[in-house]
Amino acid sequence: MNKPTPLSGFPEFLPSQRTVEREVIATLSRAFELHGFGNVETRAVEPMDQLLRKGDTSKEVYVLRRLQEDDNAAVPNREGKGMGLHFDLTVPFARYVLENAGKLEFPFRRYQIQKVWRGERPQEGRFREFTQADIDIVGRDTLPFHHDVEVARVMLEALGKLTFLPGFTLQVNNRKLIQGFYAGLGAPDVEETMRLIDKLDKMPADEVGKLLVSEAGLTDEQAAKCLELATITATDDTFVEKVRAMGVESDLLDEGLTELATLINATAPLNTERVRIVADLSIARGLDYYTGTVFETRLDGYESLGSICSGGRYDALASDGKTTYPGVGISLGVSRVLVPLVQKGVLDGDRKVPSTVLVAVNDEESRAAADEAAQALRAHDVACEVSPNAAKFGKQIRFAERRGIPYVLFATRREDGTEAYEIKDIRTGEQVPADPATWAPTNESDLKPQVVTKEQEK
Amino acid sequence: MNKPTPLSGFPEFLPSQRTVEREVIATLSRAFELHGFGNVETRAVEPMDQLLRKGDTSKEVYVLRRLQEDDNAAVPNREGKGMGLHFDLTVPFARYVLENAGKLEFPFRRYQIQKVWRGERPQEGRFREFTQADIDIVGRDTLPFHHDVEVARVMLEALGKLTFLPGFTLQVNNRKLIQGFYAGLGAPDVEETMRLIDKLDKMPADEVGKLLVSEAGLTDEQAAKCLELATITATDDTFVEKVRAMGVESDLLDEGLTELATLINATAPLNTERVRIVADLSIARGLDYYTGTVFETRLDGYESLGSICSGGRYDALASDGKTTYPGVGISLGVSRVLVPLVQKGVLDGDRKVPSTVLVAVNDEESRAAADEAAQALRAHDVACEVSPNAAKFGKQIRFAERRGIPYVLFATRREDGTEAYEIKDIRTGEQVPADPATWAPTNESDLKPQVVTKEQEK
């Protein structure tokens, strides 16, 4: 066949680039586990009626059909028959909770890092196949508010550990606060008001203001107050007084203010130079079915990507009619963050192979001895590979160099005829005697490929 | 919605069961990396013409279609238009090698652990979605035979590290050996002879013998010799003499004998009680396009699953017309091995959550202090969760017990009014003072969920 070309919207990594993705996934996984979140994987497919459950057909679901399927058989369609690929990890997780409720312990904390698929037109930062990392806490019947604080804290801490990434700003708001404010203000259509406010990151405020009047039925004064509310941000609970000063009152608003203040007070101490949480009263999360806390996240210097980590509180993540399962969670767009940075060369692995050592081969007759030396290294967890051929030593060094392997081990013959080994750090040229059974690199970081960051070219 | 029911052929694990799968994947990954195999992930979809490249439409490919797709648009079909889900990891890997050849270093070692999909009728050990773990070594133009030895050694070593699984027998043969033997014998249709010999694990030898005569055109004597060859097994190179004693001669047979003897001599020293490699001259791998070494693997006590780990040498894994990429590899059916063992309860994780410690909460007012103690534990890599409520202490202990959390940490007040902590091992009842900033479990294995094996009920 001819050289294949990449499929638009289906990003793939080279082996060195994959180091970055694996490091991110391992770091996130461990951060989540430290907080008691267990890992779950769900199947890639769900029944179409589940995928279309919210009546939201704007998601471009990929529907499946077996190649050999009888042409007359019921095929997947828009009416909800058949199966499709999941477009997020929330729908399959809600189904998993209902299906296994009798075997799970609540509150149930899970993290899930999997690919999802959307048949959207590919554009910058949007893919047809991409990886998400979700954390959720689900309760049976009830779920105390302190779990909202918990998911924020866990994600902040996890993002903080991805030290090779740019900084993050986790923006948090509360639906009760804004819905209560709009209602207290006398807005005739609270939902529509919220949907329009959500457009503030894509549209100038004065245009949103006009829409609030023409589409949400607000007076000019009410619209102005909604826009004013959305300008409030704070890294502590000072936003409460600012909102109160606007003179709007409602019980729901009070509840929202208390929740948001509690969350920001409990999480602000985690703020660092790189990762910070702010109360941002413009965050509304549009059409999604959140009922309290809502999160969005911007990546410093990549604001055009939009929110790369979003979520919030659902009072009914799932329900089987008898029992309701409230949940709170956040979903990080792993591909959305990594693919642009990797493709621009800002992030990469420092070598193309896991090998720390290339074991040189003097001649094919001594390959078995080289294999043995390699096994001695592996026995104490030093990754290595044996040279594929017995080329001249200089050539074998260049072979290691091209792969980014830092060390070359080679056999020498002592005067008494026994074999001895020396190891060369090909970055420095330093060469020392080495026993394959005990040798380890001076820098532990040489044991595994490392993520390296390069200054982005402007 | 009503309680959903599982989809046949799409197995999913509970959180404790997922521990087993994660441990297997982590162990395999590290074993492969120690030998210089780098990880790669390919997209889930391939163009249909790639998936049907070998003209083999017996694979039940799932074809994809976007829900919103214009009904008149070209839809995926048997003529090779559109996209489908990959049914193995070899087709996408061959495409990946061609697509990225200029950026890869050869010989290129990669491992790939991903889900694949086949729309087959589900049956024991066969799934519609399942995980495979593949290792391959690919050369440009040439690939020396010692890499055949290498992949066998790497997979043997990796399987050896999965100590909680039953034993494995890796059966190895060589296509050159059997094809050379059939040709030297004067078989009129070598391919068909090989295809029929491959049926020996499903059909009695005398019936295969009849088919060799009726369908492959052998004489009774030739058929008997082919069946005799297939009875030969050996854990060392003694098979060579047995084959020679049968009086059949051909250059290809000689080449095959030499290769297989080399492989078995080099790998037999790795045999253990649990994991062994044998030369088994009945292994043919039917229709697959192998050109030398072929592998199959049986799981002790689960022989009815068939081969759970298969592969071999392809002289042309991929080709772009100018350059050919020979490869040798083995694919382990992770789901095929694990799902039956997990579903029968033979394998499970020892707890439902990653938490080593439950931090008790005396009352909601002291939740912040409990959170702080938890953070002190996490800071030195001890996973923990804070009790979701301030129930009576006995209730909090039972909460930990249900999750399999071994330790409960709780605050006590000293006479001077300062807080102190004690930790209780709820398995033994032992309770000792503990500083959350330094405490660690006596047994390091308590730090993470462990895989436990249970005697299978007969």
Chai-1 contact restraints between the chains, C-beta under 6 A:
chainA,res_idxA,chainB,res_idxB,connection_type,confidence,min_distance_angstrom,max_distance_angstrom,comment,restraint_id
A,K3,B,L98,contact,1.0,0.0,6.0,A-B,restraint_1
A,K3,B,D320,contact,1.0,0.0,6.0,A-B,restraint_2
A,P4,B,R95,contact,1.0,0.0,6.0,A-B,restraint_3
A,P4,B,L98,contact,1.0,0.0,6.0,A-B,restraint_4
A,P4,B,E99,contact,1.0,0.0,6.0,A-B,restraint_5
A,F10,B,R43,contact,1.0,0.0,6.0,A-B,restraint_6
A,E12,B,R43,contact,1.0,0.0,6.0,A-B,restraint_7
A,L14,B,K103,contact,1.0,0.0,6.0,A-B,restraint_8
A,P15,B,G38,contact,1.0,0.0,6.0,A-B,restraint_9
A,P15,B,V40,contact,1.0,0.0,6.0,A-B,restraint_10
A,R18,B,N39,contact,1.0,0.0,6.0,A-B,restraint_11
A,E33,B,P354,contact,1.0,0.0,6.0,A-B,restraint_12
A,E33,B,A383,contact,1.0,0.0,6.0,A-B,restraint_13
A,L34,B,R378,contact,1.0,0.0,6.0,A-B,restraint_14
A,L34,B,A383,contact,1.0,0.0,6.0,A-B,restraint_15
A,G36,B,V353,contact,1.0,0.0,6.0,A-B,restraint_16
A,G36,B,S355,contact,1.0,0.0,6.0,A-B,restraint_17
A,G36,B,E385,contact,1.0,0.0,6.0,A-B,restraint_18
A,G38,B,P15,contact,1.0,0.0,6.0,A-B,restraint_19
A,G38,B,V353,contact,1.0,0.0,6.0,A-B,restraint_20
A,G38,B,P354,contact,1.0,0.0,6.0,A-B,restraint_21
A,N39,B,R18,contact,1.0,0.0,6.0,A-B,restraint_22
A,V40,B,P15,contact,1.0,0.0,6.0,A-B,restraint_23
A,R43,B,F10,contact,1.0,0.0,6.0,A-B,restraint_24
A,R43,B,E12,contact,1.0,0.0,6.0,A-B,restraint_25
A,R43,B,E129,contact,1.0,0.0,6.0,A-B,restraint_26
A,E60,B,R66,contact,1.0,0.0,6.0,A-B,restraint_27
A,E60,B,Q68,contact,1.0,0.0,6.0,A-B,restraint_28
A,V61,B,L67,contact,1.0,0.0,6.0,A-B,restraint_29
A,Y62,B,L64,contact,1.0,0.0,6.0,A-B,restraint_30
A,V63,B,R65,contact,1.0,0.0,6.0,A-B,restraint_31
A,V63,B,L67,contact,1.0,0.0,6.0,A-B,restraint_32
A,L64,B,Y62,contact,1.0,0.0,6.0,A-B,restraint_33
A,R65,B,V63,contact,1.0,0.0,6.0,A-B,restraint_34
A,R66,B,E60,contact,1.0,0.0,6.0,A-B,restraint_35
A,R66,B,G119,contact,1.0,0.0,6.0,A-B,restraint_36
A,L67,B,V61,contact,1.0,0.0,6.0,A-B,restraint_37
A,L67,B,V63,contact,1.0,0.0,6.0,A-B,restraint_38
A,Q68,B,E60,contact,1.0,0.0,6.0,A-B,restraint_39
A,R95,B,P4,contact,1.0,0.0,6.0,A-B,restraint_40
A,L98,B,K3,contact,1.0,0.0,6.0,A-B,restraint_41
A,L98,B,P4,contact,1.0,0.0,6.0,A-B,restraint_42
A,E99,B,P4,contact,1.0,0.0,6.0,A-B,restraint_43
A,K103,B,L14,contact,1.0,0.0,6.0,A-B,restraint_44
A,E105,B,K352,contact,1.0,0.0,6.0,A-B,restraint_45
A,E105,B,R402,contact,1.0,0.0,6.0,A-B,restraint_46
A,E105,B,R403,contact,1.0,0.0,6.0,A-B,restraint_47
A,P107,B,P388,contact,1.0,0.0,6.0,A-B,restraint_48
A,G119,B,R66,contact,1.0,0.0,6.0,A-B,restraint_49
A,E129,B,R43,contact,1.0,0.0,6.0,A-B,restraint_50
A,D320,B,K3,contact,1.0,0.0,6.0,A-B,restraint_51
A,K352,B,E105,contact,1.0,0.0,6.0,A-B,restraint_52
A,V353,B,G36,contact,1.0,0.0,6.0,A-B,restraint_53
A,V353,B,G38,contact,1.0,0.0,6.0,A-B,restraint_54
A,P354,B,E33,contact,1.0,0.0,6.0,A-B,restraint_55
A,P354,B,G38,contact,1.0,0.0,6.0,A-B,restraint_56
A,S355,B,G36,contact,1.0,0.0,6.0,A-B,restraint_57
A,R378,B,L34,contact,1.0,0.0,6.0,A-B,restraint_58
A,A383,B,E33,contact,1.0,0.0,6.0,A-B,restraint_59
A,A383,B,L34,contact,1.0,0.0,6.0,A-B,restraint_60
A,E385,B,G36,contact,1.0,0.0,6.0,A-B,restraint_61
A,P388,B,P107,contact,1.0,0.0,6.0,A-B,restraint_62
A,R402,B,E105,contact,1.0,0.0,6.0,A-B,restraint_63
A,R403,B,E105,contact,1.0,0.0,6.0,A-B,restraint_64
